Amino acid sequence: MPDLAPGERMPLVAVCALAAAMPSCVLGDLPRELTLLADELDAATAAGRAATRATGLAG
């Protein structure tokens, strides 16, 4: 398991759940799914970094 701060774990789990569910939601629209997933990854990364900074738990 990667060394993640507590604020980074939950956004990562949320993005993994999205990635697992997306192919069954929008069959045949892979470019759109990948764009949405990339946006969610960016948002999750930003949220995790903000949480890490806010709690002072930098790794």
PDB file of N, CA, C and O in Angstrom:
ATOM      1  N   MET A   1       0.848  -1.184   0.000  1.00  0.00           N
ATOM      2  CA  MET A   1       0.000   0.000   0.000  1.00  0.00           C
ATOM      3  C   MET A   1       0.889   1.241   0.000  1.00  0.00           C
ATOM      4  O   MET A   1       1.860   1.317   0.753  1.00  0.00           O
ATOM      5  N   PRO A   2       0.552   2.208  -0.847  1.00  0.00           N
ATOM      6  CA  PRO A   2       1.353   3.435  -0.860  1.00  0.00           C
ATOM      7  C   PRO A   2       1.258   4.173   0.472  1.00  0.00           C
ATOM      8  O   PRO A   2       0.277   4.039   1.203  1.00  0.00           O
ATOM      9  N   ASP A   3       2.277   4.939   0.769  1.00  0.00           N
ATOM     10  CA  ASP A   3       2.301   5.733   1.993  1.00  0.00           C
ATOM     11  C   ASP A   3       1.440   6.971   1.778  1.00  0.00           C
ATOM     12  O   ASP A   3       1.891   7.964   1.208  1.00  0.00           O
ATOM     13  N   LEU A   4       0.193   6.899   2.242  1.00  0.00           N
ATOM     14  CA  LEU A   4      -0.763   7.992   2.053  1.00  0.00           C
ATOM     15  C   LEU A   4      -1.119   8.604   3.395  1.00  0.00           C
ATOM     16  O   LEU A   4      -1.187   7.914   4.412  1.00  0.00           O
ATOM     17  N   ALA A   5      -1.342   9.890   3.381  1.00  0.00           N
ATOM     18  CA  ALA A   5      -1.862  10.571   4.563  1.00  0.00           C
ATOM     19  C   ALA A   5      -3.337  10.230   4.708  1.00  0.00           C
ATOM     20  O   ALA A   5      -3.986   9.891   3.719  1.00  0.00           O
ATOM     21  N   PRO A   6      -3.879  10.311   5.912  1.00  0.00           N
ATOM     22  CA  PRO A   6      -5.295   9.981   6.096  1.00  0.00           C
ATOM     23  C   PRO A   6      -6.230  10.740   5.150  1.00  0.00           C
ATOM     24  O   PRO A   6      -7.221  10.175   4.688  1.00  0.00           O
ATOM     25  N   GLY A   7      -5.938  11.985   4.862  1.00  0.00           N
ATOM     26  CA  GLY A   7      -6.787  12.770   3.972  1.00  0.00           C
ATOM     27  C   GLY A   7      -6.711  12.335   2.521  1.00  0.00           C
ATOM     28  O   GLY A   7      -7.556  12.724   1.715  1.00  0.00           O
ATOM     29  N   GLU A   8      -5.717  11.535   2.177  1.00  0.00           N
ATOM     30  CA  GLU A   8      -5.559  11.070   0.808  1.00  0.00           C
ATOM     31  C   GLU A   8      -6.240   9.718   0.569  1.00  0.00           C
ATOM     32  O   GLU A   8      -6.575   9.391  -0.570  1.00  0.00           O
ATOM     33  N   ARG A   9      -6.443   8.949   1.606  1.00  0.00           N
ATOM     34  CA  ARG A   9      -6.988   7.596   1.449  1.00  0.00           C
ATOM     35  C   ARG A   9      -8.426   7.589   0.954  1.00  0.00           C
ATOM     36  O   ARG A   9      -8.751   6.867   0.012  1.00  0.00           O
ATOM     37  N   MET A  10      -9.278   8.372   1.567  1.00  0.00           N
ATOM     38  CA  MET A  10     -10.693   8.347   1.213  1.00  0.00           C
ATOM     39  C   MET A  10     -10.946   8.830  -0.213  1.00  0.00           C
ATOM     40  O   MET A  10     -11.707   8.187  -0.935  1.00  0.00           O
ATOM     41  N   PRO A  11     -10.338   9.941  -0.649  1.00  0.00           N
ATOM     42  CA  PRO A  11     -10.533  10.329  -2.052  1.00  0.00           C
ATOM     43  C   PRO A  11     -10.056   9.244  -3.023  1.00  0.00           C
ATOM     44  O   PRO A  11     -10.675   9.032  -4.066  1.00  0.00           O
ATOM     45  N   LEU A  12      -8.969   8.563  -2.687  1.00  0.00           N
ATOM     46  CA  LEU A  12      -8.476   7.499  -3.562  1.00  0.00           C
ATOM     47  C   LEU A  12      -9.481   6.351  -3.648  1.00  0.00           C
ATOM     48  O   LEU A  12      -9.719   5.819  -4.732  1.00  0.00           O
ATOM     49  N   VAL A  13     -10.064   5.970  -2.532  1.00  0.00           N
ATOM     50  CA  VAL A  13     -11.076   4.914  -2.527  1.00  0.00           C
ATOM     51  C   VAL A  13     -12.288   5.345  -3.351  1.00  0.00           C
ATOM     52  O   VAL A  13     -12.852   4.542  -4.094  1.00  0.00           O
ATOM     53  N   ALA A  14     -12.685   6.595  -3.223  1.00  0.00           N
ATOM     54  CA  ALA A  14     -13.838   7.096  -3.985  1.00  0.00           C
ATOM     55  C   ALA A  14     -13.570   7.035  -5.487  1.00  0.00           C
ATOM     56  O   ALA A  14     -14.450   6.653  -6.259  1.00  0.00           O
ATOM     57  N   VAL A  15     -12.381   7.403  -5.899  1.00  0.00           N
ATOM     58  CA  VAL A  15     -12.045   7.365  -7.321  1.00  0.00           C
ATOM     59  C   VAL A  15     -11.986   5.921  -7.821  1.00  0.00           C
ATOM     60  O   VAL A  15     -12.417   5.635  -8.938  1.00  0.00           O
ATOM     61  N   CYS A  16     -11.462   5.017  -7.008  1.00  0.00           N
ATOM     62  CA  CYS A  16     -11.439   3.599  -7.405  1.00  0.00           C
ATOM     63  C   CYS A  16     -12.855   3.066  -7.588  1.00  0.00           C
ATOM     64  O   CYS A  16     -13.111   2.300  -8.517  1.00  0.00           O
ATOM     65  N   ALA A  17     -13.771   3.461  -6.719  1.00  0.00           N
ATOM     66  CA  ALA A  17     -15.164   3.041  -6.867  1.00  0.00           C
ATOM     67  C   ALA A  17     -15.767   3.591  -8.154  1.00  0.00           C
ATOM     68  O   ALA A  17     -16.495   2.887  -8.853  1.00  0.00           O
ATOM     69  N   LEU A  18     -15.466   4.842  -8.464  1.00  0.00           N
ATOM     70  CA  LEU A  18     -15.936   5.427  -9.727  1.00  0.00           C
ATOM     71  C   LEU A  18     -15.376   4.669 -10.924  1.00  0.00           C
ATOM     72  O   LEU A  18     -16.100   4.375 -11.874  1.00  0.00           O
ATOM     73  N   ALA A  19     -14.101   4.359 -10.874  1.00  0.00           N
ATOM     74  CA  ALA A  19     -13.465   3.645 -11.987  1.00  0.00           C
ATOM     75  C   ALA A  19     -14.088   2.277 -12.184  1.00  0.00           C
ATOM     76  O   ALA A  19     -14.262   1.831 -13.318  1.00  0.00           O
ATOM     77  N   ALA A  20     -14.425   1.608 -11.094  1.00  0.00           N
ATOM     78  CA  ALA A  20     -15.036   0.283 -11.190  1.00  0.00           C
ATOM     79  C   ALA A  20     -16.456   0.353 -11.738  1.00  0.00           C
ATOM     80  O   ALA A  20     -16.892  -0.561 -12.438  1.00  0.00           O
ATOM     81  N   ALA A  21     -17.181   1.421 -11.429  1.00  0.00           N
ATOM     82  CA  ALA A  21     -18.583   1.527 -11.830  1.00  0.00           C
ATOM     83  C   ALA A  21     -18.782   2.123 -13.215  1.00  0.00           C
ATOM     84  O   ALA A  21     -19.790   1.840 -13.862  1.00  0.00           O
ATOM     85  N   MET A  22     -17.858   2.930 -13.679  1.00  0.00           N
ATOM     86  CA  MET A  22     -18.070   3.678 -14.919  1.00  0.00           C
ATOM     87  C   MET A  22     -18.312   2.821 -16.159  1.00  0.00           C
ATOM     88  O   MET A  22     -19.231   3.127 -16.919  1.00  0.00           O
ATOM     89  N   PRO A  23     -17.539   1.766 -16.405  1.00  0.00           N
ATOM     90  CA  PRO A  23     -17.782   1.004 -17.639  1.00  0.00           C
ATOM     91  C   PRO A  23     -19.193   0.434 -17.736  1.00  0.00           C
ATOM     92  O   PRO A  23     -19.728   0.289 -18.835  1.00  0.00           O
ATOM     93  N   SER A  24     -19.790   0.116 -16.615  1.00  0.00           N
ATOM     94  CA  SER A  24     -21.142  -0.432 -16.658  1.00  0.00           C
ATOM     95  C   SER A  24     -22.194   0.658 -16.824  1.00  0.00           C
ATOM     96  O   SER A  24     -23.348   0.366 -17.138  1.00  0.00           O
ATOM     97  N   CYS A  25     -21.805   1.904 -16.617  1.00  0.00           N
ATOM     98  CA  CYS A  25     -22.760   3.009 -16.711  1.00  0.00           C
ATOM     99  C   CYS A  25     -22.866   3.575 -18.126  1.00  0.00           C
ATOM    100  O   CYS A  25     -23.964   3.880 -18.593  1.00  0.00           O
ATOM    101  N   VAL A  26     -21.754   3.714 -18.794  1.00  0.00           N
ATOM    102  CA  VAL A  26     -21.733   4.365 -20.095  1.00  0.00           C
ATOM    103  C   VAL A  26     -21.009   3.447 -21.080  1.00  0.00           C
ATOM    104  O   VAL A  26     -19.870   3.713 -21.462  1.00  0.00           O
ATOM    105  N   LEU A  27     -21.662   2.391 -21.478  1.00  0.00           N
ATOM    106  CA  LEU A  27     -21.028   1.434 -22.367  1.00  0.00           C
ATOM    107  C   LEU A  27     -20.710   2.071 -23.715  1.00  0.00           C
ATOM    108  O   LEU A  27     -21.544   2.766 -24.295  1.00  0.00           O
ATOM    109  N   GLY A  28     -19.526   1.834 -24.198  1.00  0.00           N
ATOM    110  CA  GLY A  28     -19.143   2.292 -25.522  1.00  0.00           C
ATOM    111  C   GLY A  28     -18.689   3.733 -25.607  1.00  0.00           C
ATOM    112  O   GLY A  28     -18.408   4.213 -26.705  1.00  0.00           O
ATOM    113  N   ASP A  29     -18.605   4.442 -24.494  1.00  0.00           N
ATOM    114  CA  ASP A  29     -18.175   5.843 -24.533  1.00  0.00           C
ATOM    115  C   ASP A  29     -16.891   6.008 -23.727  1.00  0.00           C
ATOM    116  O   ASP A  29     -16.815   6.830 -22.814  1.00  0.00           O
ATOM    117  N   LEU A  30     -15.887   5.211 -24.081  1.00  0.00           N
ATOM    118  CA  LEU A  30     -14.641   5.184 -23.328  1.00  0.00           C
ATOM    119  C   LEU A  30     -13.932   6.538 -23.254  1.00  0.00           C
ATOM    120  O   LEU A  30     -13.473   6.899 -22.170  1.00  0.00           O
ATOM    121  N   PRO A  31     -13.813   7.312 -24.342  1.00  0.00           N
ATOM    122  CA  PRO A  31     -13.131   8.611 -24.217  1.00  0.00           C
ATOM    123  C   PRO A  31     -13.799   9.532 -23.180  1.00  0.00           C
ATOM    124  O   PRO A  31     -13.118  10.207 -22.408  1.00  0.00           O
ATOM    125  N   ARG A  32     -15.111   9.546 -23.175  1.00  0.00           N
ATOM    126  CA  ARG A  32     -15.822  10.392 -22.194  1.00  0.00           C
ATOM    127  C   ARG A  32     -15.589   9.864 -20.782  1.00  0.00           C
ATOM    128  O   ARG A  32     -15.362  10.644 -19.857  1.00  0.00           O
ATOM    129  N   GLU A  33     -15.645   8.541 -20.610  1.00  0.00           N
ATOM    130  CA  GLU A  33     -15.421   7.952 -19.293  1.00  0.00           C
ATOM    131  C   GLU A  33     -14.020   8.279 -18.781  1.00  0.00           C
ATOM    132  O   GLU A  33     -13.846   8.633 -17.615  1.00  0.00           O
ATOM    133  N   LEU A  34     -13.029   8.160 -19.655  1.00  0.00           N
ATOM    134  CA  LEU A  34     -11.664   8.421 -19.227  1.00  0.00           C
ATOM    135  C   LEU A  34     -11.449   9.891 -18.881  1.00  0.00           C
ATOM    136  O   LEU A  34     -10.707  10.209 -17.952  1.00  0.00           O
ATOM    137  N   THR A  35     -12.089  10.777 -19.616  1.00  0.00           N
ATOM    138  CA  THR A  35     -11.998  12.204 -19.294  1.00  0.00           C
ATOM    139  C   THR A  35     -12.610  12.482 -17.928  1.00  0.00           C
ATOM    140  O   THR A  35     -12.025  13.196 -17.113  1.00  0.00           O
ATOM    141  N   LEU A  36     -13.791  11.916 -17.679  1.00  0.00           N
ATOM    142  CA  LEU A  36     -14.441  12.100 -16.377  1.00  0.00           C
ATOM    143  C   LEU A  36     -13.603  11.509 -15.249  1.00  0.00           C
ATOM    144  O   LEU A  36     -13.458  12.119 -14.189  1.00  0.00           O
ATOM    145  N   LEU A  37     -13.054  10.326 -15.480  1.00  0.00           N
ATOM    146  CA  LEU A  37     -12.229   9.692 -14.461  1.00  0.00           C
ATOM    147  C   LEU A  37     -10.976  10.522 -14.183  1.00  0.00           C
ATOM    148  O   LEU A  37     -10.582  10.671 -13.026  1.00  0.00           O
ATOM    149  N   ALA A  38     -10.354  11.057 -15.215  1.00  0.00           N
ATOM    150  CA  ALA A  38      -9.176  11.900 -15.023  1.00  0.00           C
ATOM    151  C   ALA A  38      -9.523  13.147 -14.217  1.00  0.00           C
ATOM    152  O   ALA A  38      -8.748  13.568 -13.359  1.00  0.00           O
ATOM    153  N   ASP A  39     -10.680  13.734 -14.487  1.00  0.00           N
ATOM    154  CA  ASP A  39     -11.119  14.896 -13.714  1.00  0.00           C
ATOM    155  C   ASP A  39     -11.323  14.525 -12.245  1.00  0.00           C
ATOM    156  O   ASP A  39     -10.954  15.289 -11.353  1.00  0.00           O
ATOM    157  N   GLU A  40     -11.905  13.360 -11.996  1.00  0.00           N
ATOM    158  CA  GLU A  40     -12.122  12.910 -10.618  1.00  0.00           C
ATOM    159  C   GLU A  40     -10.796  12.623  -9.927  1.00  0.00           C
ATOM    160  O   GLU A  40     -10.638  12.921  -8.743  1.00  0.00           O
ATOM    161  N   LEU A  41      -9.850  12.051 -10.647  1.00  0.00           N
ATOM    162  CA  LEU A  41      -8.527  11.816 -10.067  1.00  0.00           C
ATOM    163  C   LEU A  41      -7.857  13.132  -9.682  1.00  0.00           C
ATOM    164  O   LEU A  41      -7.255  13.238  -8.614  1.00  0.00           O
ATOM    165  N   ASP A  42      -7.964  14.127 -10.550  1.00  0.00           N
ATOM    166  CA  ASP A  42      -7.409  15.445 -10.236  1.00  0.00           C
ATOM    167  C   ASP A  42      -8.062  16.036  -8.995  1.00  0.00           C
ATOM    168  O   ASP A  42      -7.379  16.579  -8.126  1.00  0.00           O
ATOM    169  N   ALA A  43      -9.383  15.931  -8.912  1.00  0.00           N
ATOM    170  CA  ALA A  43     -10.104  16.470  -7.761  1.00  0.00           C
ATOM    171  C   ALA A  43      -9.741  15.716  -6.483  1.00  0.00           C
ATOM    172  O   ALA A  43      -9.568  16.326  -5.428  1.00  0.00           O
ATOM    173  N   ALA A  44      -9.627  14.402  -6.575  1.00  0.00           N
ATOM    174  CA  ALA A  44      -9.272  13.605  -5.403  1.00  0.00           C
ATOM    175  C   ALA A  44      -7.858  13.920  -4.932  1.00  0.00           C
ATOM    176  O   ALA A  44      -7.595  14.008  -3.733  1.00  0.00           O
ATOM    177  N   THR A  45      -6.955  14.088  -5.886  1.00  0.00           N
ATOM    178  CA  THR A  45      -5.577  14.431  -5.530  1.00  0.00           C
ATOM    179  C   THR A  45      -5.529  15.784  -4.832  1.00  0.00           C
ATOM    180  O   THR A  45      -4.847  15.944  -3.820  1.00  0.00           O
ATOM    181  N   ALA A  46      -6.250  16.749  -5.371  1.00  0.00           N
ATOM    182  CA  ALA A  46      -6.280  18.084  -4.761  1.00  0.00           C
ATOM    183  C   ALA A  46      -6.901  18.033  -3.367  1.00  0.00           C
ATOM    184  O   ALA A  46      -6.405  18.684  -2.447  1.00  0.00           O
ATOM    185  N   ALA A  47      -7.973  17.272  -3.201  1.00  0.00           N
ATOM    186  CA  ALA A  47      -8.621  17.150  -1.899  1.00  0.00           C
ATOM    187  C   ALA A  47      -7.691  16.487  -0.890  1.00  0.00           C
ATOM    188  O   ALA A  47      -7.602  16.917   0.260  1.00  0.00           O
ATOM    189  N   GLY A  48      -7.009  15.450  -1.323  1.00  0.00           N
ATOM    190  CA  GLY A  48      -6.081  14.777  -0.424  1.00  0.00           C
ATOM    191  C   GLY A  48      -4.933  15.670  -0.001  1.00  0.00           C
ATOM    192  O   GLY A  48      -4.547  15.687   1.168  1.00  0.00           O
ATOM    193  N   ARG A  49      -4.394  16.406  -0.942  1.00  0.00           N
ATOM    194  CA  ARG A  49      -3.295  17.316  -0.614  1.00  0.00           C
ATOM    195  C   ARG A  49      -3.761  18.424   0.317  1.00  0.00           C
ATOM    196  O   ARG A  49      -3.046  18.803   1.245  1.00  0.00           O
ATOM    197  N   ALA A  50      -4.962  18.943   0.069  1.00  0.00           N
ATOM    198  CA  ALA A  50      -5.499  19.993   0.942  1.00  0.00           C
ATOM    199  C   ALA A  50      -5.717  19.458   2.349  1.00  0.00           C
ATOM    200  O   ALA A  50      -5.416  20.140   3.328  1.00  0.00           O
ATOM    201  N   ALA A  51      -6.241  18.238   2.454  1.00  0.00           N
ATOM    202  CA  ALA A  51      -6.464  17.633   3.770  1.00  0.00           C
ATOM    203  C   ALA A  51      -5.143  17.395   4.484  1.00  0.00           C
ATOM    204  O   ALA A  51      -5.038  17.598   5.694  1.00  0.00           O
ATOM    205  N   THR A  52      -4.145  16.968   3.739  1.00  0.00           N
ATOM    206  CA  THR A  52      -2.831  16.727   4.335  1.00  0.00           C
ATOM    207  C   THR A  52      -2.246  18.034   4.873  1.00  0.00           C
ATOM    208  O   THR A  52      -1.710  18.078   5.980  1.00  0.00           O
ATOM    209  N   ARG A  53      -2.357  19.098   4.069  1.00  0.00           N
ATOM    210  CA  ARG A  53      -1.849  20.398   4.524  1.00  0.00           C
ATOM    211  C   ARG A  53      -2.624  20.889   5.750  1.00  0.00           C
ATOM    212  O   ARG A  53      -2.037  21.426   6.690  1.00  0.00           O
ATOM    213  N   ALA A  54      -3.938  20.701   5.731  1.00  0.00           N
ATOM    214  CA  ALA A  54      -4.785  21.206   6.822  1.00  0.00           C
ATOM    215  C   ALA A  54      -4.499  20.478   8.131  1.00  0.00           C
ATOM    216  O   ALA A  54      -4.581  21.069   9.207  1.00  0.00           O
ATOM    217  N   THR A  55      -4.164  19.201   8.036  1.00  0.00           N
ATOM    218  CA  THR A  55      -3.918  18.429   9.273  1.00  0.00           C
ATOM    219  C   THR A  55      -2.459  18.386   9.650  1.00  0.00           C
ATOM    220  O   THR A  55      -2.112  17.888  10.720  1.00  0.00           O
ATOM    221  N   GLY A  56      -1.589  18.902   8.784  1.00  0.00           N
ATOM    222  CA  GLY A  56      -0.166  18.919   9.075  1.00  0.00           C
ATOM    223  C   GLY A  56       0.467  17.539   9.058  1.00  0.00           C
ATOM    224  O   GLY A  56       1.460  17.300   9.745  1.00  0.00           O
ATOM    225  N   LEU A  57      -0.102  16.628   8.277  1.00  0.00           N
ATOM    226  CA  LEU A  57       0.396  15.246   8.240  1.00  0.00           C
ATOM    227  C   LEU A  57       1.180  14.972   6.963  1.00  0.00           C
ATOM    228  O   LEU A  57       1.036  13.910   6.358  1.00  0.00           O
ATOM    229  N   ALA A  58       1.988  15.905   6.565  1.00  0.00           N
ATOM    230  CA  ALA A  58       2.771  15.716   5.336  1.00  0.00           C
ATOM    231  C   ALA A  58       3.655  14.501   5.472  1.00  0.00           C
ATOM    232  O   ALA A  58       4.275  14.277   6.512  1.00  0.00           O
ATOM    233  N   GLY A  59       3.706  13.693   4.377  1.00  0.00           N
ATOM    234  CA  GLY A  59       4.481  12.447   4.391  1.00  0.00           C
ATOM    235  C   GLY A  59       5.838  12.678   4.034  1.00  0.00           C
ATOM    236  O   GLY A  59       6.634  11.740   3.995  1.00  0.00           O
TER     237      GLY A  59
END
